Amino acid sequence: MRILNQQLSDDVPAGPGFGLKRPTFGLAREHVNRLELVLAMRGGGVINVFEELADGINADRLEQYAAELATQIANGETRSFTDAWTATGQRSWVNLGEVTAFTVRQAK
């Protein structure tokens, strides 16, 4: 088998090497303090929003955040969600009175 003019991509290592390499797709070296929320709306639509938190995310913090959001939904508040500028930079304003269900997880 002959291979002519084979170009190697930056994403594909050329072969066994030494030293540190970039992480493969899906792996991150830093701890992410972002949440991904999926809000199911009363009219049948779904909205995906992200929120950057100042503190770290663990199981207790995630449960606390979900409880606070459930209270805001029950009160029918309007609220904004803001993602980091270095991530998506997304800003969303949602009338939580129209939300019927939600999921929340740590963003990747």
N, C-alpha and C positions, 0 to 999 in steps of 0.2 A: 504494500500500500504506500503510495506517495502523497505527501502533503506539501503543497506549494504555497508560499506567501501566507502562512498562517499568522493572523494577528491575534494577540492576546488582549483580552479586555482587562480593565482595572479590577473588575468584580471577580474574575476567575484567576486564582493563583496559577502561576506557570508550572508549578511542581513543588516538590518538597523544598522548604526554605527554612531559614533560621531567623530568630528574633520575633518581635511582636507583629502581628498582622491585624488588619481591620477586622472587626467582628462580622460574622456572617449576617445576612438579612434577618431582621427580627430581634437581634440581640442588641442591647444598649449597655453602655458602661456606666451611665449615670442613673441616679434614682429619680423617677418621674413623680412629680407632685400634681399631676393632672387627673381629672375625672372625666369620664365619658358618660353622658346621660342620654337615654332614649325616652322621650316623652310621648305617650299615646294621647292624642287629642280626642275630645268628645265627638268631633265631626268625622272621625275615622282616619285622620292623618297621623303621621309620626314625625317628630322633630328630633334630630340629633344635635346636642349641644355639648360643649366642653367647658370645663372650669379649672382654672389654675388655683391651687391652694398654697398658702404661705408655709404651712407646716407639712410634715411628712404624712404619708398615708399608711395606715395600718388597719386591721380589722375593726378595732374600736372606733377609730376616727371615721371610717366608712359608715359604720352603723349609726353614729351620731349625726353625720351629714344626711343620711337617708331619713332619719327621724325628723330633723329640722325641715327638710324638703317636704315631707308628708304633712307636717303642720302648716307650712306655707300653702300647700295645695288645698288643704281643708279650709283655710281662711280665704282662699280665692285671691291671693295677692298677685301683683304683677312684679316680676323680678328680672334682673339682667344676669346673664352668664358671660364671663369673659375668659378667653383662652390666652395663653402667653403669646406675645408677638413672635417669639422665636419658633413657635409651633404652628398653629393655624391662623392666629390673630383674630379669630372669630369673636364677634360680639352679638349676643342674641337677647331680645326682650320678649318675654313670654307671659301671657295672662294665665297664671296657674289655675285660675278658676275653670279653665277649659280642659285641664289635664285629667284624664281618668285613671292612668296607670303610668309607672315609670320604672326604669332599671337604672342602676348606677354601678360603675366599676372603674377601676384604675385604668387610665388610658395607657396605651402602649406606644 
